Amino acid sequence: MINRVATTNTTATIKILQQSSNPDWVGIALANLDLILLDHSHCERKAAGAAINLMFRYPSHQKLVRQLTAIAQEELAHFDQVNQWLVRRNIPLAALNAPPYFAQLKSQVRHSEPDRLVDLLLVSAIIEARSHERLGLIGEYCPDQELAQFYRGLMTSEARHYGVYWLLAEEYSDRSTVERRLLELGEYESSILATMHHEPRLHS
């Protein structure tokens, strides 16, 4: 059975993460809020793209297409909302180097079907779960109360998103197989974060 690990903050209990974020990450993020906001903008755009790419890859999976259409639309709405914060804080849109987190996690995706589909869905679930945890940490500790409220408001969406990806994986595989694979990928995700140099990014 998947471990149920909670972060030290009570507002972000994550069901599928194997380890909580290092407390050092929170301090780095709060000391670099403008950079975190810029990175967050990129993350929302990439999340929408990931959902759309899955729809293109598996167009005959009607339930997947329907549910990921809704997620893509919501991610783009969040992208717009974060960009409004960039304007308010006079932060120009700019390119950022991507941390190795995403590439390393996706390197674990198997190549044969239906394993590939299951892994892609579970990787997305883990990424969304980590986003949920870290947006919650910013929402709890951010000194800008309006920005903190904005981040707390996004948490519910991130939780719903990782739940959708998780349940879709079970749609195309059996529950015991999904739980076993989720445990493996979750442990790998934790090992990535444990060995990465913490940068002011949502996933570092």
Backbone as JSON Lines, residues from 0, in Angstrom:
{"i":0,"aa":"M","n":[0.84,-1.19,0.0],"ca":[0.0,0.0,0.0],"c":[0.88,1.24,0.0]}
{"i":1,"aa":"I","n":[0.42,2.3,-0.67],"ca":[1.21,3.53,-0.76],"c":[1.29,4.19,0.6]}
{"i":2,"aa":"N","n":[2.5,4.64,0.98],"ca":[2.66,5.39,2.22],"c":[1.88,6.69,2.15]}
{"i":3,"aa":"R","n":[1.32,7.1,3.25],"ca":[0.58,8.36,3.33],"c":[1.43,9.32,4.14]}
{"i":4,"aa":"V","n":[2.23,10.13,3.46],"ca":[3.2,11.0,4.1],"c":[2.68,12.42,4.1]}
{"i":5,"aa":"A","n":[2.7,13.08,5.25],"ca":[2.26,14.48,5.33],"c":[3.47,15.37,5.53]}
{"i":6,"aa":"T","n":[3.4,16.57,5.0],"ca":[4.43,17.55,5.27],"c":[4.23,18.08,6.68]}
{"i":7,"aa":"T","n":[5.2,18.87,7.17],"ca":[5.08,19.4,8.5],"c":[3.97,20.44,8.58]}
{"i":8,"aa":"N","n":[3.57,21.03,7.46],"ca":[2.46,21.97,7.53],"c":[1.17,21.2,7.34]}
{"i":9,"aa":"T","n":[0.17,21.53,8.14],"ca":[-1.04,20.74,8.2],"c":[-1.97,21.02,7.04]}
{"i":10,"aa":"T","n":[-1.66,22.03,6.22],"ca":[-2.54,22.35,5.1],"c":[-2.2,21.56,3.86]}
{"i":11,"aa":"A","n":[-1.14,20.76,3.88],"ca":[-0.73,20.07,2.66],"c":[-0.41,18.61,2.93]}
{"i":12,"aa":"T","n":[-1.43,17.79,3.19],"ca":[-1.26,16.37,3.38],"c":[-1.3,15.71,2.01]}
{"i":13,"aa":"I","n":[-0.22,15.09,1.62],"ca":[-0.08,14.55,0.28],"c":[-0.18,13.03,0.35]}
{"i":14,"aa":"K","n":[-1.02,12.45,-0.49],"ca":[-1.28,11.03,-0.4],"c":[-0.27,10.17,-1.14]}
{"i":15,"aa":"I","n":[0.44,10.72,-2.12],"ca":[1.26,9.84,-2.95],"c":[2.74,10.19,-2.94]}
{"i":16,"aa":"L","n":[3.15,11.2,-2.2],"ca":[4.56,11.53,-2.1],"c":[5.22,10.66,-1.04]}
{"i":17,"aa":"Q","n":[6.42,10.21,-1.32],"ca":[7.12,9.35,-0.38],"c":[7.89,10.13,0.69]}
{"i":18,"aa":"Q","n":[8.29,11.36,0.36],"ca":[9.01,12.19,1.32],"c":[8.51,13.62,1.2]}
{"i":19,"aa":"S","n":[8.48,14.33,2.33],"ca":[8.15,15.75,2.31],"c":[9.33,16.56,1.79]}
{"i":20,"aa":"S","n":[9.06,17.77,1.35],"ca":[10.12,18.65,0.88],"c":[11.08,19.01,2.01]}
{"i":21,"aa":"N","n":[12.34,19.19,1.66],"ca":[13.34,19.66,2.61],"c":[12.94,21.06,3.08]}
{"i":22,"aa":"P","n":[12.94,21.31,4.39],"ca":[12.57,22.64,4.88],"c":[13.42,23.77,4.29]}
{"i":23,"aa":"D","n":[14.64,23.45,3.85],"ca":[15.49,24.49,3.25],"c":[14.85,25.08,2.0]}
{"i":24,"aa":"W","n":[14.06,24.25,1.29],"ca":[13.46,24.75,0.06],"c":[12.54,25.94,0.32]}
{"i":25,"aa":"V","n":[11.8,25.9,1.42],"ca":[10.83,26.96,1.71],"c":[11.54,28.3,1.87]}
{"i":26,"aa":"G","n":[12.63,28.31,2.62],"ca":[13.36,29.54,2.82],"c":[13.92,30.1,1.52]}
{"i":27,"aa":"I","n":[14.45,29.21,0.67],"ca":[14.97,29.64,-0.62],"c":[13.86,30.23,-1.48]}
{"i":28,"aa":"A","n":[12.71,29.57,-1.48],"ca":[11.59,30.05,-2.29],"c":[11.11,31.42,-1.81]}
{"i":29,"aa":"L","n":[10.97,31.6,-0.51],"ca":[10.46,32.87,0.02],"c":[11.46,34.0,-0.18]}
{"i":30,"aa":"A","n":[12.73,33.67,-0.22],"ca":[13.75,34.7,-0.45],"c":[13.86,35.09,-1.93]}
{"i":31,"aa":"N","n":[13.19,34.32,-2.8],"ca":[13.26,34.56,-4.24],"c":[11.87,34.47,-4.86]}
{"i":32,"aa":"L","n":[10.91,35.18,-4.27],"ca":[9.53,35.04,-4.7],"c":[9.31,35.44,-6.16]}
{"i":33,"aa":"D","n":[10.01,36.48,-6.62],"ca":[9.83,36.88,-8.01],"c":[10.26,35.77,-8.97]}
{"i":34,"aa":"L","n":[11.36,35.11,-8.66],"ca":[11.84,34.01,-9.5],"c":[10.9,32.81,-9.41]}
{"i":35,"aa":"I","n":[10.37,32.57,-8.21],"ca":[9.4,31.49,-8.03],"c":[8.15,31.75,-8.87]}
{"i":36,"aa":"L","n":[7.69,33.0,-8.89],"ca":[6.51,33.33,-9.69],"c":[6.79,33.12,-11.18]}
{"i":37,"aa":"L","n":[7.96,33.51,-11.64],"ca":[8.3,33.31,-13.04],"c":[8.36,31.82,-13.35]}
{"i":38,"aa":"D","n":[8.99,31.05,-12.5],"ca":[9.05,29.61,-12.69],"c":[7.65,29.0,-12.65]}
{"i":39,"aa":"H","n":[6.82,29.5,-11.76],"ca":[5.44,29.01,-11.66],"c":[4.69,29.23,-12.97]}
{"i":40,"aa":"S","n":[4.9,30.38,-13.59],"ca":[4.29,30.64,-14.89],"c":[4.69,29.56,-15.91]}
{"i":41,"aa":"H","n":[5.98,29.25,-15.96],"ca":[6.44,28.21,-16.87],"c":[5.82,26.86,-16.53]}
{"i":42,"aa":"C","n":[5.7,26.56,-15.25],"ca":[5.16,25.27,-14.82],"c":[3.7,25.11,-15.24]}
{"i":43,"aa":"E","n":[2.91,26.17,-15.1],"ca":[1.5,26.08,-15.49],"c":[1.38,25.86,-16.99]}
{"i":44,"aa":"R","n":[2.19,26.54,-17.77],"ca":[2.16,26.35,-19.23],"c":[2.58,24.93,-19.59]}
{"i":45,"aa":"K","n":[3.62,24.43,-18.94],"ca":[4.07,23.07,-19.22],"c":[3.04,22.03,-18.79]}
{"i":46,"aa":"A","n":[2.35,22.29,-17.69],"ca":[1.32,21.35,-17.23],"c":[0.18,21.26,-18.23]}
{"i":47,"aa":"A","n":[-0.21,22.42,-18.79],"ca":[-1.24,22.4,-19.83],"c":[-0.74,21.62,-21.04]}
{"i":48,"aa":"G","n":[0.52,21.85,-21.42],"ca":[1.09,21.15,-22.55],"c":[1.16,19.65,-22.34]}
{"i":49,"aa":"A","n":[1.48,19.23,-21.12],"ca":[1.56,17.8,-20.82],"c":[0.2,17.12,-20.99]}
{"i":50,"aa":"A","n":[-0.85,17.79,-20.52],"ca":[-2.2,17.24,-20.68],"c":[-2.58,17.15,-22.16]}
{"i":51,"aa":"I","n":[-2.27,18.19,-22.9],"ca":[-2.6,18.21,-24.33],"c":[-1.8,17.14,-25.08]}
{"i":52,"aa":"N","n":[-0.54,16.97,-24.75],"ca":[0.28,15.95,-25.4],"c":[-0.28,14.55,-25.18]}
{"i":53,"aa":"L","n":[-0.78,14.29,-23.98],"ca":[-1.39,12.98,-23.71],"c":[-2.65,12.78,-24.54]}
{"i":54,"aa":"M","n":[-3.43,13.85,-24.72],"ca":[-4.62,13.75,-25.56],"c":[-4.26,13.45,-27.01]}
{"i":55,"aa":"F","n":[-3.19,14.05,-27.5],"ca":[-2.74,13.79,-28.86],"c":[-2.19,12.37,-29.01]}
{"i":56,"aa":"R","n":[-1.52,11.89,-27.96],"ca":[-0.91,10.56,-28.03],"c":[-1.96,9.46,-27.94]}
{"i":57,"aa":"Y","n":[-3.03,9.71,-27.17],"ca":[-4.05,8.68,-26.95],"c":[-5.44,9.22,-27.29]}
{"i":58,"aa":"P","n":[-5.7,9.59,-28.54],"ca":[-6.96,10.23,-28.9],"c":[-8.18,9.32,-28.79]}
{"i":59,"aa":"S","n":[-7.98,8.0,-28.82],"ca":[-9.12,7.09,-28.73],"c":[-9.55,6.8,-27.3]}
{"i":60,"aa":"H","n":[-8.78,7.28,-26.32],"ca":[-9.13,7.07,-24.91],"c":[-10.08,8.18,-24.48]}
{"i":61,"aa":"Q","n":[-11.36,7.95,-24.64],"ca":[-12.35,9.02,-24.49],"c":[-12.36,9.63,-23.09]}
{"i":62,"aa":"K","n":[-12.28,8.8,-22.07],"ca":[-12.3,9.34,-20.71],"c":[-11.07,10.19,-20.45]}
{"i":63,"aa":"L","n":[-9.91,9.72,-20.9],"ca":[-8.68,10.49,-20.75],"c":[-8.8,11.84,-21.45]}
{"i":64,"aa":"V","n":[-9.27,11.83,-22.69],"ca":[-9.39,13.07,-23.45],"c":[-10.33,14.05,-22.75]}
{"i":65,"aa":"R","n":[-11.46,13.55,-22.29],"ca":[-12.44,14.42,-21.64],"c":[-11.88,15.04,-20.36]}
{"i":66,"aa":"Q","n":[-11.25,14.23,-19.53],"ca":[-10.78,14.74,-18.24],"c":[-9.53,15.62,-18.4]}
{"i":67,"aa":"L","n":[-8.67,15.28,-19.33],"ca":[-7.47,16.09,-19.51],"c":[-7.75,17.38,-20.26]}
{"i":68,"aa":"T","n":[-8.84,17.41,-21.04],"ca":[-9.26,18.68,-21.63],"c":[-9.58,19.68,-20.53]}
{"i":69,"aa":"A","n":[-10.29,19.22,-19.51],"ca":[-10.63,20.1,-18.39],"c":[-9.39,20.55,-17.64]}
{"i":70,"aa":"I","n":[-8.44,19.63,-17.43],"ca":[-7.21,19.99,-16.73],"c":[-6.41,21.01,-17.54]}
{"i":71,"aa":"A","n":[-6.28,20.79,-18.85],"ca":[-5.52,21.72,-19.69],"c":[-6.13,23.11,-19.64]}
{"i":72,"aa":"Q","n":[-7.44,23.18,-19.67],"ca":[-8.11,24.49,-19.61],"c":[-7.84,25.18,-18.27]}
{"i":73,"aa":"E","n":[-7.87,24.4,-17.2],"ca":[-7.63,24.98,-15.88],"c":[-6.17,25.41,-15.72]}
{"i":74,"aa":"E","n":[-5.25,24.61,-16.25],"ca":[-3.84,24.98,-16.17],"c":[-3.58,26.28,-16.93]}
{"i":75,"aa":"L","n":[-4.21,26.44,-18.08],"ca":[-4.04,27.68,-18.84],"c":[-4.65,28.87,-18.1]}
{"i":76,"aa":"A","n":[-5.75,28.64,-17.4],"ca":[-6.33,29.71,-16.58],"c":[-5.37,30.11,-15.46]}
{"i":77,"aa":"H","n":[-4.72,29.13,-14.86],"ca":[-3.74,29.42,-13.81],"c":[-2.53,30.13,-14.41]}
{"i":78,"aa":"F","n":[-2.13,29.73,-15.59],"ca":[-1.03,30.4,-16.3],"c":[-1.34,31.89,-16.44]}
{"i":79,"aa":"D","n":[-2.55,32.2,-16.84],"ca":[-2.95,33.6,-16.99],"c":[-2.95,34.31,-15.63]}
{"i":80,"aa":"Q","n":[-3.43,33.65,-14.59],"ca":[-3.47,34.26,-13.27],"c":[-2.07,34.56,-12.73]}
{"i":81,"aa":"V","n":[-1.16,33.61,-12.91],"ca":[0.21,33.83,-12.46],"c":[0.84,34.96,-13.26]}
{"i":82,"aa":"N","n":[0.57,35.0,-14.56],"ca":[1.12,36.08,-15.38],"c":[0.6,37.45,-14.94]}
{"i":83,"aa":"Q","n":[-0.61,37.51,-14.43],"ca":[-1.12,38.77,-13.88],"c":[-0.31,39.2,-12.66]}
{"i":84,"aa":"W","n":[0.13,38.21,-11.86],"ca":[1.0,38.54,-10.73],"c":[2.36,39.04,-11.22]}
{"i":85,"aa":"L","n":[2.85,38.47,-12.3],"ca":[4.12,38.96,-12.86],"c":[3.99,40.42,-13.25]}
{"i":86,"aa":"V","n":[2.88,40.79,-13.87],"ca":[2.67,42.17,-14.27],"c":[2.6,43.07,-13.03]}
{"i":87,"aa":"R","n":[1.88,42.63,-12.03],"ca":[1.73,43.44,-10.81],"c":[3.07,43.7,-10.14]}
{"i":88,"aa":"R","n":[3.97,42.71,-10.21],"ca":[5.26,42.84,-9.53],"c":[6.38,43.26,-10.49]}
{"i":89,"aa":"N","n":[6.0,43.67,-11.71],"ca":[6.97,44.15,-12.71],"c":[8.04,43.11,-13.0]}
{"i":90,"aa":"I","n":[7.61,41.85,-13.14],"ca":[8.53,40.76,-13.47],"c":[8.34,40.43,-14.94]}
{"i":91,"aa":"P","n":[9.35,40.66,-15.78],"ca":[9.19,40.36,-17.21],"c":[9.19,38.86,-17.46]}
{"i":92,"aa":"L","n":[8.37,38.43,-18.42],"ca":[8.43,37.05,-18.85],"c":[9.81,36.79,-19.47]}
{"i":93,"aa":"A","n":[10.4,35.68,-19.11],"ca":[11.74,35.36,-19.6],"c":[11.94,33.86,-19.54]}
{"i":94,"aa":"A","n":[12.88,33.38,-20.32],"ca":[13.22,31.95,-20.29],"c":[13.95,31.62,-18.99]}
{"i":95,"aa":"L","n":[13.79,30.39,-18.54],"ca":[14.5,29.89,-17.36],"c":[15.08,28.53,-17.68]}
{"i":96,"aa":"N","n":[16.26,28.26,-17.13],"ca":[16.8,26.92,-17.27],"c":[15.92,25.95,-16.48]}
{"i":97,"aa":"A","n":[15.62,24.82,-17.09],"ca":[14.77,23.83,-16.42],"c":[15.62,23.0,-15.46]}
{"i":98,"aa":"P","n":[15.17,22.81,-14.21],"ca":[15.89,21.92,-13.31],"c":[15.83,20.49,-13.83]}
{"i":99,"aa":"P","n":[16.77,19.64,-13.43],"ca":[16.79,18.27,-13.96],"c":[15.65,17.39,-13.46]}
{"i":100,"aa":"Y","n":[14.85,17.89,-12.54],"ca":[13.76,17.12,-11.93],"c":[12.88,16.45,-12.98]}
{"i":101,"aa":"F","n":[12.37,17.22,-13.92],"ca":[11.4,16.69,-14.88],"c":[12.03,15.64,-15.79]}
{"i":102,"aa":"A","n":[13.19,15.95,-16.35],"ca":[13.83,15.0,-17.26],"c":[14.19,13.7,-16.55]}
{"i":103,"aa":"Q","n":[14.68,13.8,-15.32],"ca":[15.05,12.59,-14.59],"c":[13.83,11.75,-14.26]}
{"i":104,"aa":"L","n":[12.75,12.41,-13.85],"ca":[11.55,11.66,-13.51],"c":[10.97,10.97,-14.76]}
{"i":105,"aa":"K","n":[10.95,11.7,-15.86],"ca":[10.39,11.13,-17.09],"c":[11.29,10.07,-17.7]}
{"i":106,"aa":"S","n":[12.55,10.02,-17.3],"ca":[13.45,8.98,-17.79],"c":[13.02,7.59,-17.32]}
{"i":107,"aa":"Q","n":[12.16,7.54,-16.31],"ca":[11.71,6.27,-15.76],"c":[10.49,5.71,-16.49]}
{"i":108,"aa":"V","n":[9.95,6.46,-17.42],"ca":[8.77,6.0,-18.16],"c":[9.16,4.82,-19.06]}
{"i":109,"aa":"R","n":[8.41,3.73,-18.95],"ca":[8.67,2.55,-19.77],"c":[8.19,2.78,-21.2]}
{"i":110,"aa":"H","n":[8.68,1.99,-22.14],"ca":[8.44,2.27,-23.56],"c":[7.29,1.47,-24.15]}
{"i":111,"aa":"S","n":[7.0,0.3,-23.62],"ca":[5.94,-0.52,-24.21],"c":[4.59,-0.15,-23.6]}
{"i":112,"aa":"E","n":[3.54,-0.32,-24.41],"ca":[2.19,-0.05,-23.95],"c":[1.56,-1.32,-23.36]}
{"i":113,"aa":"P","n":[0.68,-1.23,-22.37],"ca":[0.14,0.02,-21.78],"c":[0.99,0.6,-20.65]}
{"i":114,"aa":"D","n":[2.19,0.02,-20.43],"ca":[3.04,0.52,-19.34],"c":[3.4,1.98,-19.54]}
{"i":115,"aa":"R","n":[3.64,2.37,-20.79],"ca":[4.01,3.76,-21.06],"c":[2.9,4.71,-20.63]}
{"i":116,"aa":"L","n":[1.68,4.4,-21.01],"ca":[0.54,5.25,-20.62],"c":[0.42,5.35,-19.12]}
{"i":117,"aa":"V","n":[0.49,4.22,-18.43],"ca":[0.37,4.22,-16.97],"c":[1.47,5.07,-16.34]}
{"i":118,"aa":"D","n":[2.7,4.91,-16.82],"ca":[3.81,5.68,-16.25],"c":[3.66,7.17,-16.52]}
{"i":119,"aa":"L","n":[3.25,7.54,-17.73],"ca":[3.05,8.96,-18.04],"c":[2.0,9.58,-17.13]}
{"i":120,"aa":"L","n":[0.93,8.85,-16.87],"ca":[-0.12,9.35,-15.99],"c":[0.39,9.46,-14.55]}
{"i":121,"aa":"L","n":[1.15,8.47,-14.09],"ca":[1.63,8.5,-12.71],"c":[2.72,9.55,-12.51]}
{"i":122,"aa":"V","n":[3.56,9.76,-13.51],"ca":[4.55,10.83,-13.41],"c":[3.85,12.17,-13.31]}
{"i":123,"aa":"S","n":[2.81,12.38,-14.11],"ca":[2.04,13.63,-14.01],"c":[1.38,13.75,-12.64]}
{"i":124,"aa":"A","n":[0.89,12.64,-12.11],"ca":[0.27,12.67,-10.78],"c":[1.28,13.1,-9.72]}
{"i":125,"aa":"I","n":[2.48,12.57,-9.79],"ca":[3.51,12.91,-8.81],"c":[3.93,14.37,-8.93]}
{"i":126,"aa":"I","n":[4.09,14.85,-10.15],"ca":[4.45,16.25,-10.35],"c":[3.37,17.17,-9.78]}
{"i":127,"aa":"E","n":[2.11,16.83,-10.05],"ca":[1.01,17.64,-9.53],"c":[0.96,17.58,-8.0]}
{"i":128,"aa":"A","n":[1.24,16.41,-7.44],"ca":[1.23,16.27,-5.98],"c":[2.34,17.11,-5.35]}
{"i":129,"aa":"R","n":[3.52,17.11,-5.97],"ca":[4.61,17.93,-5.43],"c":[4.27,19.41,-5.57]}
{"i":130,"aa":"S","n":[3.63,19.78,-6.66],"ca":[3.19,21.17,-6.82],"c":[2.2,21.54,-5.72]}
{"i":131,"aa":"H","n":[1.26,20.65,-5.45],"ca":[0.28,20.88,-4.4],"c":[0.96,21.13,-3.05]}
{"i":132,"aa":"E","n":[1.94,20.29,-2.74],"ca":[2.65,20.45,-1.47],"c":[3.36,21.8,-1.41]}
{"i":133,"aa":"R","n":[4.06,22.15,-2.46],"ca":[4.9,23.34,-2.41],"c":[4.09,24.63,-2.52]}
{"i":134,"aa":"L","n":[3.0,24.6,-3.29],"ca":[2.12,25.77,-3.29],"c":[1.53,25.97,-1.9]}
{"i":135,"aa":"G","n":[1.25,24.86,-1.22],"ca":[0.74,24.97,0.15],"c":[1.75,25.57,1.1]}
{"i":136,"aa":"L","n":[3.02,25.21,0.93],"ca":[4.07,25.76,1.78],"c":[4.2,27.27,1.57]}
{"i":137,"aa":"I","n":[4.16,27.69,0.29],"ca":[4.2,29.13,0.01],"c":[2.97,29.81,0.59]}
{"i":138,"aa":"G","n":[1.82,29.18,0.43],"ca":[0.59,29.75,0.95],"c":[0.6,29.9,2.46]}
{"i":139,"aa":"E","n":[1.3,29.01,3.14],"ca":[1.35,29.08,4.61],"c":[2.37,30.1,5.11]}
{"i":140,"aa":"Y","n":[3.52,30.2,4.45],"ca":[4.61,30.99,5.0],"c":[4.91,32.29,4.27]}
{"i":141,"aa":"C","n":[4.28,32.55,3.13],"ca":[4.57,33.77,2.37],"c":[4.18,35.01,3.17]}
{"i":142,"aa":"P","n":[5.08,35.98,3.32],"ca":[4.77,37.18,4.1],"c":[3.76,38.11,3.4]}
{"i":143,"aa":"D","n":[3.64,38.0,2.09],"ca":[2.66,38.78,1.35],"c":[1.33,38.05,1.46]}
{"i":144,"aa":"Q","n":[0.42,38.58,2.27],"ca":[-0.8,37.86,2.58],"c":[-1.7,37.65,1.37]}
{"i":145,"aa":"E","n":[-1.72,38.62,0.46],"ca":[-2.54,38.46,-0.73],"c":[-1.99,37.37,-1.64]}
{"i":146,"aa":"L","n":[-0.67,37.34,-1.8],"ca":[-0.05,36.3,-2.59],"c":[-0.21,34.94,-1.92]}
{"i":147,"aa":"A","n":[-0.09,34.92,-0.6],"ca":[-0.29,33.68,0.15],"c":[-1.7,33.14,-0.07]}
{"i":148,"aa":"Q","n":[-2.68,34.01,-0.05],"ca":[-4.06,33.58,-0.28],"c":[-4.23,33.03,-1.7]}
{"i":149,"aa":"F","n":[-3.58,33.65,-2.66],"ca":[-3.62,33.16,-4.03],"c":[-3.09,31.74,-4.11]}
{"i":150,"aa":"Y","n":[-1.97,31.49,-3.46],"ca":[-1.38,30.15,-3.5],"c":[-2.23,29.13,-2.76]}
{"i":151,"aa":"R","n":[-2.82,29.53,-1.66],"ca":[-3.72,28.6,-0.97],"c":[-4.91,28.24,-1.84]}
{"i":152,"aa":"G","n":[-5.36,29.21,-2.63],"ca":[-6.49,28.96,-3.51],"c":[-6.18,27.98,-4.62]}
{"i":153,"aa":"L","n":[-4.91,27.9,-5.03],"ca":[-4.53,26.98,-6.09],"c":[-4.38,25.54,-5.61]}
{"i":154,"aa":"M","n":[-4.24,25.35,-4.31],"ca":[-3.96,24.01,-3.79],"c":[-5.04,23.0,-4.13]}
{"i":155,"aa":"T","n":[-6.3,23.41,-4.04],"ca":[-7.4,22.48,-4.3],"c":[-7.33,21.95,-5.72]}
{"i":156,"aa":"S","n":[-7.01,22.83,-6.66],"ca":[-6.91,22.41,-8.07],"c":[-5.8,21.39,-8.25]}
{"i":157,"aa":"E","n":[-4.65,21.65,-7.64],"ca":[-3.52,20.73,-7.79],"c":[-3.85,19.36,-7.21]}
{"i":158,"aa":"A","n":[-4.55,19.34,-6.08],"ca":[-4.95,18.07,-5.48],"c":[-5.9,17.32,-6.4]}
{"i":159,"aa":"R","n":[-6.84,18.04,-6.98],"ca":[-7.79,17.41,-7.91],"c":[-7.05,16.87,-9.14]}
{"i":160,"aa":"H","n":[-6.06,17.6,-9.62],"ca":[-5.33,17.16,-10.8],"c":[-4.57,15.87,-10.54]}
{"i":161,"aa":"Y","n":[-3.85,15.79,-9.42],"ca":[-3.11,14.55,-9.2],"c":[-4.05,13.39,-8.97]}
{"i":162,"aa":"G","n":[-5.22,13.66,-8.41],"ca":[-6.22,12.61,-8.25],"c":[-6.75,12.11,-9.59]}
{"i":163,"aa":"V","n":[-6.97,13.02,-10.53],"ca":[-7.45,12.63,-11.86],"c":[-6.42,11.75,-12.56]}
{"i":164,"aa":"Y","n":[-5.16,12.15,-12.53],"ca":[-4.12,11.36,-13.18],"c":[-4.0,9.98,-12.54]}
{"i":165,"aa":"W","n":[-4.06,9.93,-11.23],"ca":[-3.96,8.65,-10.51],"c":[-5.11,7.73,-10.91]}
{"i":166,"aa":"L","n":[-6.35,8.25,-10.89],"ca":[-7.5,7.43,-11.22],"c":[-7.51,7.02,-12.69]}
{"i":167,"aa":"L","n":[-7.0,7.87,-13.57],"ca":[-6.9,7.48,-14.97],"c":[-5.92,6.32,-15.13]}
{"i":168,"aa":"A","n":[-4.83,6.32,-14.37],"ca":[-3.89,5.2,-14.43],"c":[-4.59,3.9,-14.04]}
{"i":169,"aa":"E","n":[-5.45,3.97,-13.03],"ca":[-6.19,2.78,-12.62],"c":[-7.23,2.38,-13.66]}
{"i":170,"aa":"E","n":[-7.65,3.32,-14.5],"ca":[-8.59,3.02,-15.58],"c":[-7.96,2.11,-16.63]}
{"i":171,"aa":"Y","n":[-6.63,2.24,-16.8],"ca":[-5.95,1.5,-17.85],"c":[-5.01,0.42,-17.31]}
{"i":172,"aa":"S","n":[-5.13,0.14,-16.03],"ca":[-4.37,-0.93,-15.4],"c":[-5.13,-1.33,-14.13]}
{"i":173,"aa":"D","n":[-4.66,-2.36,-13.45],"ca":[-5.33,-2.75,-12.21],"c":[-4.73,-2.0,-11.03]}
{"i":174,"aa":"R","n":[-5.5,-1.87,-9.96],"ca":[-5.11,-1.03,-8.83],"c":[-3.81,-1.48,-8.19]}
{"i":175,"aa":"S","n":[-3.63,-2.78,-8.0],"ca":[-2.41,-3.25,-7.32],"c":[-1.16,-2.92,-8.16]}
{"i":176,"aa":"T","n":[-1.28,-3.05,-9.47],"ca":[-0.15,-2.72,-10.33],"c":[0.15,-1.23,-10.28]}
{"i":177,"aa":"V","n":[-0.88,-0.41,-10.28],"ca":[-0.71,1.04,-10.22],"c":[-0.07,1.44,-8.89]}
{"i":178,"aa":"E","n":[-0.54,0.87,-7.79],"ca":[0.02,1.22,-6.49],"c":[1.49,0.82,-6.39]}
{"i":179,"aa":"R","n":[1.82,-0.35,-6.93],"ca":[3.22,-0.79,-6.89],"c":[4.09,0.13,-7.73]}
{"i":180,"aa":"R","n":[3.62,0.49,-8.91],"ca":[4.4,1.37,-9.77],"c":[4.49,2.78,-9.19]}
{"i":181,"aa":"L","n":[3.42,3.24,-8.59],"ca":[3.42,4.57,-7.97],"c":[4.42,4.62,-6.82]}
{"i":182,"aa":"L","n":[4.53,3.55,-6.08],"ca":[5.51,3.48,-5.01],"c":[6.93,3.58,-5.57]}
{"i":183,"aa":"E","n":[7.19,2.85,-6.64],"ca":[8.53,2.88,-7.26],"c":[8.85,4.28,-7.78]}
{"i":184,"aa":"L","n":[7.92,4.88,-8.5],"ca":[8.17,6.21,-9.05],"c":[8.26,7.26,-7.95]}
{"i":185,"aa":"G","n":[7.45,7.1,-6.9],"ca":[7.49,8.05,-5.79],"c":[8.82,8.0,-5.06]}
{"i":186,"aa":"E","n":[9.36,6.81,-4.89],"ca":[10.67,6.68,-4.24],"c":[11.75,7.3,-5.11]}
{"i":187,"aa":"Y","n":[11.64,7.12,-6.42],"ca":[12.63,7.71,-7.32],"c":[12.53,9.23,-7.28]}
{"i":188,"aa":"E","n":[11.31,9.75,-7.29],"ca":[11.12,11.21,-7.22],"c":[11.75,11.79,-5.96]}
{"i":189,"aa":"S","n":[11.58,11.11,-4.84],"ca":[12.18,11.59,-3.6],"c":[13.7,11.57,-3.68]}
{"i":190,"aa":"S","n":[14.25,10.55,-4.34],"ca":[15.71,10.47,-4.47],"c":[16.24,11.59,-5.34]}
{"i":191,"aa":"I","n":[15.49,12.0,-6.35],"ca":[15.9,13.13,-7.19],"c":[16.04,14.38,-6.34]}
{"i":192,"aa":"L","n":[14.98,14.69,-5.58],"ca":[14.99,15.91,-4.77],"c":[16.08,15.86,-3.7]}
{"i":193,"aa":"A","n":[16.37,14.67,-3.2],"ca":[17.38,14.54,-2.14],"c":[18.79,14.84,-2.65]}
{"i":194,"aa":"T","n":[19.01,14.66,-3.95],"ca":[20.35,14.84,-4.49],"c":[20.5,16.14,-5.29]}
{"i":195,"aa":"M","n":[19.41,16.87,-5.48],"ca":[19.47,18.11,-6.26],"c":[19.92,19.28,-5.4]}
{"i":196,"aa":"H","n":[20.65,20.19,-6.03],"ca":[20.95,21.46,-5.38],"c":[19.71,22.32,-5.41]}
{"i":197,"aa":"H","n":[19.29,22.82,-4.24],"ca":[18.05,23.58,-4.17],"c":[18.21,24.93,-4.87]}
{"i":198,"aa":"E","n":[17.37,25.15,-5.87],"ca":[17.3,26.42,-6.57],"c":[15.92,27.04,-6.3]}
{"i":199,"aa":"P","n":[15.78,28.33,-6.58],"ca":[14.44,28.95,-6.43],"c":[13.53,28.53,-7.57]}
{"i":200,"aa":"R","n":[13.11,27.28,-7.53],"ca":[12.18,26.71,-8.5],"c":[11.13,25.92,-7.72]}
{"i":201,"aa":"L","n":[9.97,25.73,-8.34],"ca":[8.94,24.94,-7.67],"c":[9.33,23.48,-7.55]}
{"i":202,"aa":"H","n":[10.15,22.99,-8.48],"ca":[10.59,21.59,-8.44],"c":[12.11,21.54,-8.47]}
{"i":203,"aa":"S","n":[12.73,21.7,-7.3],"ca":[14.19,21.64,-7.22],"c":[14.58,21.14,-5.83]}
